[in-house]
Amino acid sequence: MSRSAPVDAGRLTDPGLYSGGDPFALYAELRRTEPVCWVDRDGGGFWAVSTHPEVSSIGADPHGFCSSKGILTDEIGTTYDAPPTMMHTDPPQHTRYRRLVQPGFKPSMVRLMEAGVTAKAKALSDQIQAGEEIDIVRALSVPFPLQVICELLGVDGSQWPRFFEWSEAVIPGEIEQTEEERAALQAEMWAYLIGVAEERRREPAEDLVSVLANVGTDPDGEGDQLSEAELAMFLIQLLVAGNETTRNLISGGLVALAERPDQWAALQGNPDLVPNAVEELLRWTTPVISFMRTATADCTVRGKAVAAGEPVLLLYASANRDEEVFGPDADRLRVDRHPNPHVSFGFGPHFCLGAALARLEGRVVLGQLLDRFESVSLAGPVERTPSPVIAGVRRAPLVFA
């Protein structure tokens, strides 16, 4: 007997659903009719979980639902000799990694970056001219987080276009290139980042690479160091996750505010709402659409029998619109929303290491633009990526005034 949902849940892997920019009607239908449903597809089916309580509880339970068998539906059936990212690990391996890299992301490190982050945001926003159409993606949301990543890595900020090309090669659906071309770019990225790490081991500096490259060489490290492969894994994750998500938070967030002038006006009237607005934009855009887990034992999820070894896709973008949690206005953008228990940074042990930095970048960019402009509006159609993983914006023409 087929376990497939009565709604067309197979569309969850259809690139057209995401390039169209509106998967939310499907999410709402799934939450209403089949919140935990089986999706049949070639290459291996999976359970899709669309409701906030279940997405949160599964994400917080690495023992019941592991990450080591893949976090994307394209990885179903794949095995790795070594984890491609820290996100592909479970305790105790993940616990070790988290302990080793946490010093590089502690709040004091983020606070030290605030002046530099603000200067970068100001320099880019100052180039935006009132009344002139610009593509906010190219003008601001692509270069800004990449320049911040360059600072984190302690390398020349002018290299951000190269970093952008590397990052795009990692995310499925982001660029139209062959697998061979993507693999070549990723190999180039690996070699460069390892070269930087080797330099920092010889001559440490005041940057994150130095912290990661030399972790374990002081008494606090207990003699545990990252191998070359592990170090490359972290640096690639930093480069990709650290810019892709923030970029699309900024792009998608500004598009959302341009479509809702009353919300921009609310921020103009009360700038103290900016931190609150960043949380709402994180909920609204949900830069990471979904990640997968695999059940480690037979269990029941919202009344559905899930067998050991079956993949479970956590639909963060759906959970962030769940009416049971966010109320009847869950499908409205409200910069004053509070409380706001969004799941955009993940849950439990896998909660995003860079959350504090992403929040800082969002607050700084929004603050700079609000200081300069009284309004923002759309100047043409928004082009979105067909990626089922990252809620990407390729082009967004805006006019600030």
KEKE-3310 file (N, C-alpha, C; in steps of 0.2 Angstrom, whole numbers, plus 5000, padded with zeros to 4 digits):
npx = (5004:5003:5011:5010:5007:4990:4991:5001:5015:5027:5031:5040:5053:5054:5062:5056:5046:5053:5060:5049:5046:5036:5032:5024:5010:5009:5016:5006:4995:5000:5003:4990:4983:4992:5003:5014:5021:5024:5035:5036:5049:5061:5077:5075:5064:5056:5051:5042:5041:5031:5027:5029:5032:5036:5047:5055:5057:5063:5074:5081:5085:5098:5101:5090:5087:5098:5112:5122:5120:5117:5111:5104:5091:5096:5107:5102:5105:5119:5136:5149:5167:5173:5165:5158:5154:5153:5140:5136:5138:5137:5134:5147:5156:5152:5151:5164:5169:5162:5166:5179:5179:5171:5177:5180:5169:5163:5153:5161:5171:5163:5158:5170:5171:5161:5163:5171:5161:5151:5157:5159:5146:5141:5150:5146:5132:5132:5135:5123:5111:5098:5082:5087:5087:5092:5101:5099:5105:5117:5123:5124:5120:5127:5141:5143:5142:5152:5163:5164:5167:5179:5186:5185:5193:5205:5210:5213:5201:5197:5196:5183:5175:5180:5178:5164:5161:5167:5158:5146:5147:5146:5133:5118:5109:5112:5120:5122:5131:5142:5145:5158:5164:5160:5166:5179:5180:5177:5188:5198:5195:5197:5211:5215:5210:5216:5229:5229:5227:5238:5248:5244:5246:5260:5262:5253:5238:5227:5213:5199:5204:5216:5213:5206:5216:5225:5220:5220:5233:5236:5234:5220:5215:5217:5226:5220:5219:5213:5213:5220:5210:5199:5200:5199:5186:5179:5182:5177:5164:5162:5164:5154:5141:5142:5140:5130:5118:5116:5117:5105:5096:5097:5094:5081:5074:5074:5067:5055:5051:5051:5039:5030:5027:5022:5028:5041:5039:5035:5047:5055:5048:5051:5066:5071:5065:5073:5082:5071:5065:5074:5074:5061:5062:5071:5063:5053:5060:5068:5082:5088:5080:5076:5082:5089:5086:5090:5080:5085:5080:5065:5050:5037:5030:5020:5009:5012:5020:5037:5051:5066:5081:5074:5073:5070:5064:5066:5056:5060:5055:5042:5038:5041:5030:5020:5004:4999:5009:5013:5001:4986:4990:5002:5005:5009:5020:5027:5036:5036:5034:5032:5032:5045:5048:5056:5064:5075:5089:5091:5091:5094:5109:5114:5112:5115:5132:5136:5126:5125:5134:5127:5115:5120:5125:5113:5106:5115:5115:5102:5100:5109:5103:5090:5094:5097:5087:5070:5060:5057:5056:5049:5056:5054:5053:5057:5070:5072:5082:5082:5084:5081:5086:5092:5085:5086:5090:5092:5091:5086:5078:5077:5071:5077:5072)
npy = (4994:5011:5025:5037:5055:5063:5076:5084:5081:5078:5088:5095:5093:5099:5110:5121:5125:5133:5143:5150:5156:5154:5143:5142:5140:5126:5121:5125:5118:5105:5106:5107:5095:5084:5083:5076:5067:5054:5054:5048:5045:5044:5036:5036:5037:5049:5055:5070:5083:5095:5104:5115:5110:5097:5098:5105:5097:5085:5090:5093:5081:5072:5059:5051:5055:5055:5064:5060:5052:5060:5076:5082:5079:5074:5066:5054:5037:5039:5036:5042:5043:5052:5065:5078:5091:5099:5098:5086:5077:5068:5067:5057:5064:5076:5084:5085:5092:5104:5109:5112:5122:5132:5142:5152:5158:5164:5176:5187:5188:5191:5203:5211:5212:5221:5235:5234:5227:5236:5247:5241:5239:5252:5258:5251:5254:5267:5269:5268:5276:5288:5286:5280:5265:5249:5233:5225:5213:5212:5224:5225:5214:5202:5206:5211:5201:5192:5201:5202:5189:5188:5196:5189:5178:5184:5189:5198:5209:5212:5200:5195:5192:5180:5172:5171:5165:5152:5148:5148:5136:5126:5125:5116:5119:5132:5138:5137:5125:5112:5096:5093:5106:5112:5104:5107:5120:5119:5111:5120:5130:5122:5120:5133:5138:5129:5133:5146:5142:5135:5145:5152:5144:5144:5158:5165:5176:5189:5183:5172:5160:5158:5155:5143:5135:5134:5128:5118:5119:5126:5126:5125:5118:5104:5097:5092:5093:5099:5090:5092:5089:5091:5104:5110:5107:5114:5127:5128:5126:5138:5148:5145:5143:5154:5165:5163:5161:5173:5182:5180:5182:5196:5200:5194:5199:5213:5214:5209:5219:5230:5226:5229:5243:5248:5242:5245:5259:5257:5254:5265:5274:5269:5265:5256:5244:5237:5225:5216:5216:5210:5197:5193:5194:5184:5173:5175:5174:5163:5157:5144:5132:5118:5104:5087:5073:5056:5043:5034:5023:5013:5023:5035:5049:5062:5053:5045:5030:5029:5021:5014:5020:5027:5042:5059:5074:5090:5103:5118:5131:5129:5126:5139:5146:5141:5140:5136:5139:5152:5159:5166:5176:5171:5171:5183:5197:5204:5217:5219:5207:5197:5185:5176:5162:5156:5144:5146:5146:5133:5119:5113:5103:5106:5120:5135:5140:5152:5161:5173:5182:5183:5189:5201:5206:5208:5217:5228:5231:5234:5245:5255:5257:5262:5273:5281:5281:5285:5277:5261:5252:5240:5238:5230:5213:5200:5189:5172:5158:5141:5132:5119:5120:5132:5147:5157:5173:5179:5191:5207:5221:5236:5252:5265:5279)
npz = (5000:4996:5004:5001:5001:5001:4995:4982:4987:4981:4974:4982:4979:4967:4956:4951:4960:4968:4961:4957:4969:4978:4988:4998:4999:4996:5007:5017:5014:5016:5030:5035:5030:5029:5039:5042:5030:5018:5004:4988:4977:4964:4967:4981:4993:5006:5022:5024:5035:5041:5052:5065:5080:5078:5069:5077:5088:5082:5076:5088:5093:5091:5093:5091:5078:5066:5058:5051:5040:5029:5024:5015:5002:4991:4995:4999:5002:5000:5006:5017:5018:5026:5035:5025:5030:5046:5049:5045:5055:5071:5089:5097:5089:5084:5095:5099:5088:5090:5102:5099:5089:5094:5102:5092:5089:5099:5109:5112:5102:5091:5095:5094:5080:5076:5073:5061:5053:5052:5046:5033:5029:5028:5019:5007:5007:5005:4992:4986:4977:4980:4972:4961:4951:4958:4958:4971:4976:4969:4972:4986:4995:4990:4990:5004:5015:5011:5011:5025:5028:5022:5031:5043:5039:5038:5026:5011:5007:4994:4987:4987:4976:4970:4981:4980:4968:4972:4982:4977:4969:4977:4982:4978:4963:4963:4953:4935:4930:4924:4933:4933:4932:4943:4953:4950:4954:4968:4972:4970:4979:4991:4991:4992:5005:5014:5012:5017:5031:5034:5033:5044:5055:5055:5057:5067:5068:5072:5069:5064:5057:5062:5075:5073:5066:5076:5087:5101:5103:5115:5133:5135:5125:5127:5120:5108:5091:5075:5060:5044:5034:5042:5046:5034:5031:5040:5037:5024:5026:5034:5024:5015:5021:5029:5021:5011:5018:5025:5015:5008:5017:5018:5005:5002:5013:5011:5000:5004:5013:5004:4997:5007:5012:5024:5034:5033:5036:5049:5055:5052:5061:5073:5077:5087:5085:5076:5079:5082:5070:5062:5067:5063:5049:5047:5050:5040:5028:5029:5026:5025:5018:5020:5029:5031:5041:5048:5054:5068:5074:5075:5076:5081:5073:5075:5074:5064:5058:5058:5051:5056:5049:5039:5029:5035:5031:5036:5036:5037:5032:5031:5045:5050:5046:5053:5059:5071:5080:5077:5076:5069:5060:5054:5041:5038:5037:5051:5059:5072:5078:5092:5105:5095:5090:5079:5067:5060:5062:5065:5077:5094:5096:5084:5082:5073:5072:5068:5071:5080:5073:5060:5064:5069:5056:5049:5057:5056:5042:5040:5048:5043:5030:5034:5040:5030:5020:5017:5011:5002:4987:4975:4959:4948:4942:4954:4953:4958:4964:4959:4969:4980:4993:4998:5000:4988:4981:4965:4958:4962:4959:4966:4972:4982:4992)
capx = (5000:5007:5011:5011:5002:4985:4993:5007:5021:5033:5034:5045:5060:5054:5066:5051:5042:5057:5061:5043:5046:5030:5031:5020:5003:5010:5017:5000:4991:5003:5002:4983:4980:4996:5009:5020:5019:5029:5036:5040:5053:5067:5083:5074:5058:5058:5046:5042:5038:5030:5025:5034:5034:5039:5053:5060:5059:5067:5081:5085:5086:5103:5101:5084:5087:5105:5114:5128:5118:5116:5107:5100:5088:5101:5112:5099:5109:5126:5140:5155:5173:5174:5160:5159:5153:5151:5132:5135:5141:5132:5138:5151:5160:5150:5152:5171:5170:5159:5171:5186:5178:5167:5180:5181:5162:5160:5151:5167:5174:5158:5158:5176:5170:5156:5166:5172:5155:5147:5161:5158:5139:5141:5153:5141:5125:5133:5135:5116:5108:5091:5079:5090:5086:5098:5100:5102:5109:5124:5126:5124:5119:5132:5148:5144:5144:5158:5169:5165:5170:5187:5189:5186:5198:5211:5213:5212:5194:5195:5195:5177:5172:5183:5174:5157:5161:5168:5153:5140:5148:5144:5125:5114:5104:5114:5123:5121:5138:5143:5147:5165:5166:5159:5171:5186:5180:5178:5195:5202:5193:5200:5218:5217:5209:5221:5235:5229:5227:5245:5251:5242:5250:5267:5262:5246:5236:5220:5208:5196:5208:5222:5210:5204:5222:5230:5216:5223:5240:5236:5231:5213:5213:5218:5230:5216:5219:5210:5217:5220:5204:5194:5201:5196:5179:5176:5183:5173:5157:5161:5164:5148:5135:5142:5138:5124:5112:5116:5115:5098:5092:5097:5090:5074:5071:5073:5061:5049:5050:5049:5032:5026:5029:5019:5033:5047:5037:5035:5054:5057:5045:5054:5072:5072:5062:5077:5083:5065:5064:5079:5071:5055:5065:5074:5057:5050:5064:5070:5087:5089:5073:5075:5088:5086:5089:5088:5078:5090:5076:5057:5047:5031:5030:5013:5005:5015:5026:5043:5055:5073:5084:5071:5075:5065:5065:5063:5054:5060:5052:5035:5038:5041:5023:5015:4998:4998:5014:5014:4995:4982:4994:5008:5007:5010:5026:5026:5042:5035:5032:5036:5039:5046:5052:5058:5069:5079:5095:5091:5089:5098:5116:5116:5110:5120:5137:5137:5120:5126:5136:5122:5111:5124:5125:5106:5105:5119:5113:5095:5101:5112:5098:5085:5096:5098:5081:5063:5056:5060:5050:5051:5057:5054:5052:5062:5072:5074:5085:5078:5087:5077:5090:5094:5080:5091:5088:5097:5091:5080:5078:5074:5073:5077:5070)
capy = (5000:5017:5029:5044:5060:5065:5082:5083:5082:5077:5095:5098:5093:5102:5117:5126:5127:5138:5148:5153:5160:5153:5136:5142:5137:5119:5120:5126:5112:5099:5106:5106:5089:5078:5087:5071:5063:5050:5057:5044:5048:5040:5037:5035:5042:5052:5058:5077:5086:5103:5107:5118:5106:5091:5100:5107:5091:5081:5094:5094:5075:5069:5052:5048:5057:5057:5069:5057:5049:5065:5082:5084:5073:5071:5062:5048:5032:5041:5036:5046:5041:5057:5070:5084:5097:5097:5097:5079:5073:5067:5066:5062:5067:5083:5087:5087:5098:5110:5111:5114:5128:5136:5149:5156:5161:5166:5183:5193:5188:5194:5211:5214:5213:5226:5241:5232:5225:5242:5251:5238:5240:5259:5259:5249:5257:5274:5269:5267:5283:5289:5287:5276:5258:5245:5226:5225:5207:5213:5230:5225:5207:5198:5208:5212:5195:5190:5205:5200:5182:5189:5199:5183:5173:5188:5189:5204:5209:5212:5194:5192:5189:5174:5168:5171:5159:5146:5147:5146:5130:5121:5124:5113:5123:5139:5140:5132:5123:5105:5094:5094:5113:5113:5100:5110:5126:5117:5109:5126:5133:5118:5122:5140:5139:5125:5137:5151:5139:5133:5151:5155:5139:5146:5164:5166:5183:5190:5181:5166:5155:5157:5152:5136:5132:5132:5125:5112:5120:5129:5121:5124:5113:5098:5093:5090:5097:5098:5088:5096:5088:5094:5111:5112:5106:5120:5134:5128:5128:5145:5152:5144:5144:5161:5170:5161:5162:5180:5186:5179:5185:5203:5201:5192:5203:5219:5213:5209:5226:5234:5225:5231:5249:5250:5239:5250:5265:5256:5254:5272:5277:5266:5261:5251:5238:5234:5219:5212:5215:5205:5190:5192:5193:5177:5169:5176:5172:5156:5156:5137:5129:5112:5099:5080:5068:5049:5040:5029:5018:5014:5028:5038:5056:5064:5048:5041:5026:5030:5015:5015:5021:5031:5049:5063:5080:5095:5109:5124:5136:5128:5127:5146:5149:5136:5144:5133:5142:5159:5162:5167:5180:5168:5172:5191:5200:5209:5218:5220:5201:5194:5181:5174:5156:5154:5139:5148:5144:5126:5117:5108:5103:5109:5127:5138:5143:5159:5165:5180:5186:5184:5194:5208:5209:5210:5224:5234:5233:5237:5251:5259:5259:5266:5280:5285:5281:5285:5271:5256:5249:5236:5242:5225:5206:5197:5182:5168:5152:5135:5128:5117:5120:5139:5152:5161:5178:5180:5198:5210:5228:5240:5259:5268:5286)
capz = (5000:4995:5009:4998:5004:4996:4991:4978:4991:4977:4972:4987:4976:4960:4956:4949:4966:4972:4957:4957:4975:4983:4990:5005:4998:4997:5014:5021:5013:5020:5037:5036:5028:5030:5042:5041:5024:5014:4997:4984:4972:4961:4971:4988:4996:5012:5026:5025:5041:5040:5057:5070:5085:5076:5066:5082:5092:5078:5076:5094:5095:5086:5095:5088:5071:5065:5052:5047:5033:5024:5027:5009:4999:4985:4998:5001:5000:5000:5012:5016:5022:5031:5034:5021:5034:5053:5049:5044:5061:5077:5095:5101:5085:5083:5102:5099:5084:5092:5107:5096:5085:5098:5104:5086:5087:5105:5108:5112:5095:5087:5097:5091:5073:5075:5069:5054:5049:5051:5041:5027:5027:5027:5012:5002:5006:5003:4985:4983:4976:4980:4966:4956:4952:4958:4959:4978:4976:4967:4975:4993:4998:4989:4993:5011:5019:5008:5014:5032:5028:5021:5037:5047:5037:5038:5019:5007:5006:4987:4985:4988:4970:4970:4986:4978:4963:4975:4986:4972:4966:4983:4984:4972:4960:4963:4946:4929:4928:4925:4939:4933:4933:4951:4957:4950:4959:4975:4973:4970:4986:4996:4991:4995:5012:5017:5011:5022:5037:5035:5035:5051:5059:5055:5059:5069:5067:5075:5065:5065:5054:5067:5081:5071:5064:5081:5092:5104:5105:5121:5138:5135:5119:5129:5115:5103:5085:5069:5055:5038:5031:5047:5046:5027:5031:5044:5033:5018:5029:5036:5018:5011:5026:5032:5016:5007:5022:5026:5008:5006:5022:5016:4999:5003:5018:5008:4995:5008:5016:4998:4996:5013:5014:5031:5039:5033:5039:5056:5057:5052:5067:5079:5075:5092:5082:5071:5081:5082:5063:5060:5069:5059:5042:5047:5050:5034:5022:5031:5021:5023:5017:5024:5030:5032:5046:5047:5060:5070:5077:5074:5080:5078:5072:5074:5073:5058:5060:5054:5052:5057:5042:5034:5029:5037:5029:5041:5032:5041:5029:5033:5052:5052:5045:5057:5062:5078:5084:5076:5076:5063:5056:5053:5034:5038:5040:5056:5062:5079:5081:5098:5104:5088:5090:5072:5067:5054:5064:5067:5084:5098:5095:5077:5081:5069:5076:5066:5072:5082:5067:5055:5067:5069:5050:5048:5061:5054:5036:5040:5052:5038:5025:5037:5042:5023:5015:5020:5008:4997:4983:4970:4952:4943:4945:4957:4951:4963:4962:4959:4974:4986:4999:5000:4997:4985:4976:4960:4956:4965:4957:4971:4972:4988:4991)
cpx = (5004:5006:5011:5005:4996:4987:4999:5013:5027:5035:5039:5052:5060:5057:5061:5047:5046:5059:5055:5042:5040:5028:5026:5013:5004:5011:5011:4996:4994:5002:4994:4980:4985:5003:5015:5018:5025:5029:5040:5044:5059:5073:5082:5069:5061:5051:5047:5038:5038:5028:5030:5036:5038:5046:5058:5062:5064:5074:5085:5087:5091:5103:5096:5084:5094:5106:5119:5127:5116:5111:5103:5097:5092:5106:5109:5103:5117:5130:5146:5161:5174:5168:5162:5158:5152:5144:5131:5137:5136:5137:5141:5156:5158:5151:5160:5172:5167:5163:5177:5184:5174:5170:5180:5174:5159:5158:5156:5170:5169:5158:5164:5175:5165:5158:5167:5166:5151:5151:5159:5151:5138:5144:5149:5135:5126:5133:5128:5113:5101:5088:5081:5089:5092:5096:5103:5106:5116:5127:5127:5125:5124:5139:5148:5146:5150:5164:5170:5168:5178:5190:5190:5192:5205:5214:5210:5204:5192:5194:5188:5173:5174:5179:5167:5157:5162:5161:5147:5141:5147:5137:5122:5109:5106:5116:5122:5128:5138:5146:5155:5168:5165:5164:5178:5186:5181:5185:5200:5201:5197:5207:5219:5216:5214:5228:5235:5230:5235:5249:5250:5245:5257:5267:5255:5244:5230:5214:5205:5201:5213:5219:5209:5211:5226:5226:5219:5230:5241:5233:5224:5211:5214:5222:5227:5217:5215:5215:5216:5213:5198:5194:5198:5189:5176:5177:5178:5165:5156:5160:5157:5142:5136:5140:5132:5118:5111:5114:5108:5093:5091:5093:5083:5071:5070:5067:5055:5047:5048:5042:5027:5028:5027:5025:5039:5045:5037:5043:5057:5054:5048:5060:5074:5069:5067:5079:5077:5064:5068:5076:5065:5057:5068:5068:5054:5054:5066:5076:5088:5082:5072:5082:5085:5090:5087:5086:5083:5086:5068:5054:5040:5032:5023:5009:5007:5021:5032:5048:5062:5076:5080:5072:5069:5067:5062:5062:5054:5056:5044:5034:5037:5035:5018:5010:4997:5003:5014:5007:4992:4985:5001:5010:5008:5017:5025:5033:5042:5033:5036:5031:5039:5051:5053:5063:5074:5087:5096:5089:5094:5106:5119:5114:5116:5125:5138:5130:5121:5129:5131:5117:5114:5124:5118:5105:5109:5117:5106:5096:5104:5107:5092:5087:5096:5092:5075:5059:5060:5055:5053:5051:5056:5053:5058:5064:5075:5078:5081:5080:5082:5080:5090:5088:5084:5087:5093:5097:5085:5081:5074:5076:5072:5076:5070)
cpy = (5006:5021:5036:5049:5061:5071:5080:5085:5081:5083:5098:5098:5096:5109:5122:5129:5133:5144:5153:5158:5159:5146:5136:5139:5129:5117:5120:5120:5106:5100:5105:5099:5083:5081:5082:5066:5060:5053:5051:5047:5043:5041:5037:5040:5044:5054:5066:5079:5093:5107:5109:5113:5100:5093:5102:5101:5086:5084:5094:5087:5071:5061:5048:5049:5059:5061:5065:5053:5054:5070:5085:5078:5070:5066:5055:5042:5033:5039:5040:5043:5046:5062:5076:5090:5094:5096:5090:5074:5073:5066:5058:5066:5075:5087:5089:5092:5104:5113:5114:5121:5133:5143:5154:5160:5164:5174:5188:5193:5192:5202:5214:5216:5219:5232:5240:5231:5232:5247:5248:5239:5247:5261:5257:5252:5265:5275:5269:5274:5283:5290:5283:5268:5254:5238:5226:5219:5209:5219:5229:5218:5202:5200:5209:5206:5192:5194:5203:5194:5183:5192:5193:5178:5177:5188:5196:5204:5210:5206:5191:5189:5182:5169:5166:5165:5152:5143:5144:5139:5124:5120:5121:5118:5130:5142:5135:5130:5115:5103:5094:5101:5114:5110:5104:5116:5124:5114:5115:5130:5129:5120:5129:5141:5135:5129:5142:5148:5137:5139:5153:5150:5141:5153:5166:5174:5183:5189:5174:5160:5153:5153:5144:5132:5130:5130:5119:5113:5124:5124:5120:5119:5106:5093:5090:5095:5095:5095:5092:5095:5091:5101:5114:5112:5112:5126:5134:5130:5135:5149:5151:5146:5152:5167:5169:5163:5170:5184:5185:5181:5193:5204:5200:5197:5210:5219:5213:5215:5231:5233:5227:5237:5251:5247:5243:5256:5264:5256:5261:5276:5274:5261:5256:5244:5234:5227:5214:5211:5210:5198:5188:5191:5186:5172:5169:5173:5165:5154:5149:5134:5123:5108:5092:5077:5061:5046:5034:5022:5019:5019:5031:5045:5058:5059:5043:5037:5027:5024:5017:5015:5025:5038:5053:5070:5086:5101:5115:5130:5135:5129:5134:5149:5145:5140:5142:5137:5150:5163:5163:5171:5177:5169:5180:5192:5205:5211:5219:5213:5199:5191:5178:5168:5152:5148:5140:5146:5136:5125:5113:5109:5106:5116:5131:5142:5150:5164:5172:5185:5188:5189:5201:5211:5211:5217:5229:5236:5237:5244:5257:5262:5263:5273:5284:5286:5281:5279:5267:5253:5245:5240:5237:5218:5204:5190:5178:5161:5146:5130:5126:5117:5127:5143:5158:5167:5180:5188:5201:5218:5232:5248:5262:5276:5289)
cpz = (5000:5001:5007:5000:4998:4992:4987:4982:4987:4974:4976:4984:4969:4960:4955:4954:4969:4967:4956:4963:4979:4984:4996:5004:4999:5004:5019:5020:5016:5027:5039:5035:5030:5033:5042:5036:5021:5007:4993:4979:4970:4965:4979:4990:5003:5015:5026:5031:5041:5046:5062:5076:5083:5073:5072:5086:5089:5078:5082:5097:5090:5088:5091:5080:5069:5058:5048:5041:5028:5027:5021:5006:4994:4988:5000:4998:4999:5006:5011:5021:5027:5030:5030:5025:5042:5054:5048:5049:5067:5083:5095:5096:5084:5089:5102:5094:5087:5098:5104:5093:5089:5100:5098:5085:5094:5105:5108:5105:5090:5088:5094:5084:5071:5071:5062:5050:5048:5046:5034:5024:5025:5020:5006:5001:5004:4996:4982:4983:4976:4974:4960:4957:4953:4959:4966:4980:4975:4970:4982:4996:4996:4992:5000:5015:5017:5011:5021:5032:5027:5027:5042:5046:5037:5031:5016:5005:4998:4984:4985:4982:4969:4975:4984:4973:4967:4979:4982:4970:4971:4983:4977:4970:4960:4956:4941:4926:4928:4931:4939:4934:4941:4955:4956:4954:4966:4977:4974:4977:4992:4997:4994:5002:5016:5017:5016:5029:5039:5037:5042:5056:5060:5059:5061:5069:5072:5071:5066:5063:5059:5073:5079:5070:5070:5088:5095:5105:5111:5126:5138:5130:5121:5124:5109:5097:5080:5064:5049:5035:5035:5046:5039:5027:5035:5040:5027:5021:5031:5030:5015:5015:5028:5027:5013:5011:5023:5020:5007:5011:5020:5010:5000:5008:5015:5003:4999:5011:5010:4996:5001:5015:5021:5036:5039:5037:5047:5059:5057:5059:5073:5078:5081:5090:5078:5073:5080:5074:5060:5061:5064:5052:5042:5047:5043:5028:5023:5026:5019:5023:5021:5024:5032:5038:5044:5053:5062:5073:5075:5079:5077:5079:5071:5071:5067:5060:5055:5056:5053:5050:5037:5035:5031:5035:5033:5037:5036:5039:5031:5040:5054:5050:5048:5061:5070:5083:5083:5076:5069:5058:5054:5046:5033:5040:5045:5060:5069:5082:5087:5102:5097:5088:5083:5073:5062:5056:5066:5074:5087:5096:5089:5076:5078:5074:5074:5067:5075:5077:5062:5058:5067:5061:5048:5051:5058:5047:5036:5043:5047:5033:5028:5039:5035:5019:5019:5017:5004:4994:4978:4963:4947:4946:4948:4955:4956:4960:4963:4964:4979:4993:5002:4996:4994:4981:4972:4958:4959:4964:4962:4969:4979:4988:4998)
residu = (MET:SER:ARG:SER:ALA:PRO:VAL:ASP:ALA:GLY:ARG:LEU:THR:ASP:PRO:GLY:LEU:TYR:SER:GLY:GLY:ASP:PRO:PHE:ALA:LEU:TYR:ALA:GLU:LEU:ARG:ARG:THR:GLU:PRO:VAL:CYS:TRP:VAL:ASP:ARG:ASP:GLY:GLY:GLY:PHE:TRP:ALA:VAL:SER:THR:HIS:PRO:GLU:VAL:SER:SER:ILE:GLY:ALA:ASP:PRO:HIS:GLY:PHE:CYS:SER:SER:LYS:GLY:ILE:LEU:THR:ASP:GLU:ILE:GLY:THR:THR:TYR:ASP:ALA:PRO:PRO:THR:MET:MET:HIS:THR:ASP:PRO:PRO:GLN:HIS:THR:ARG:TYR:ARG:ARG:LEU:VAL:GLN:PRO:GLY:PHE:LYS:PRO:SER:MET:VAL:ARG:LEU:MET:GLU:ALA:GLY:VAL:THR:ALA:LYS:ALA:LYS:ALA:LEU:SER:ASP:GLN:ILE:GLN:ALA:GLY:GLU:GLU:ILE:ASP:ILE:VAL:ARG:ALA:LEU:SER:VAL:PRO:PHE:PRO:LEU:GLN:VAL:ILE:CYS:GLU:LEU:LEU:GLY:VAL:ASP:GLY:SER:GLN:TRP:PRO:ARG:PHE:PHE:GLU:TRP:SER:GLU:ALA:VAL:ILE:PRO:GLY:GLU:ILE:GLU:GLN:THR:GLU:GLU:GLU:ARG:ALA:ALA:LEU:GLN:ALA:GLU:MET:TRP:ALA:TYR:LEU:ILE:GLY:VAL:ALA:GLU:GLU:ARG:ARG:ARG:GLU:PRO:ALA:GLU:ASP:LEU:VAL:SER:VAL:LEU:ALA:ASN:VAL:GLY:THR:ASP:PRO:ASP:GLY:GLU:GLY:ASP:GLN:LEU:SER:GLU:ALA:GLU:LEU:ALA:MET:PHE:LEU:ILE:GLN:LEU:LEU:VAL:ALA:GLY:ASN:GLU:THR:THR:ARG:ASN:LEU:ILE:SER:GLY:GLY:LEU:VAL:ALA:LEU:ALA:GLU:ARG:PRO:ASP:GLN:TRP:ALA:ALA:LEU:GLN:GLY:ASN:PRO:ASP:LEU:VAL:PRO:ASN:ALA:VAL:GLU:GLU:LEU:LEU:ARG:TRP:THR:THR:PRO:VAL:ILE:SER:PHE:MET:ARG:THR:ALA:THR:ALA:ASP:CYS:THR:VAL:ARG:GLY:LYS:ALA:VAL:ALA:ALA:GLY:GLU:PRO:VAL:LEU:LEU:LEU:TYR:ALA:SER:ALA:ASN:ARG:ASP:GLU:GLU:VAL:PHE:GLY:PRO:ASP:ALA:ASP:ARG:LEU:ARG:VAL:ASP:ARG:HIS:PRO:ASN:PRO:HIS:VAL:SER:PHE:GLY:PHE:GLY:PRO:HIS:PHE:CYS:LEU:GLY:ALA:ALA:LEU:ALA:ARG:LEU:GLU:GLY:ARG:VAL:VAL:LEU:GLY:GLN:LEU:LEU:ASP:ARG:PHE:GLU:SER:VAL:SER:LEU:ALA:GLY:PRO:VAL:GLU:ARG:THR:PRO:SER:PRO:VAL:ILE:ALA:GLY:VAL:ARG:ARG:ALA:PRO:LEU:VAL:PHE:ALA)
# end
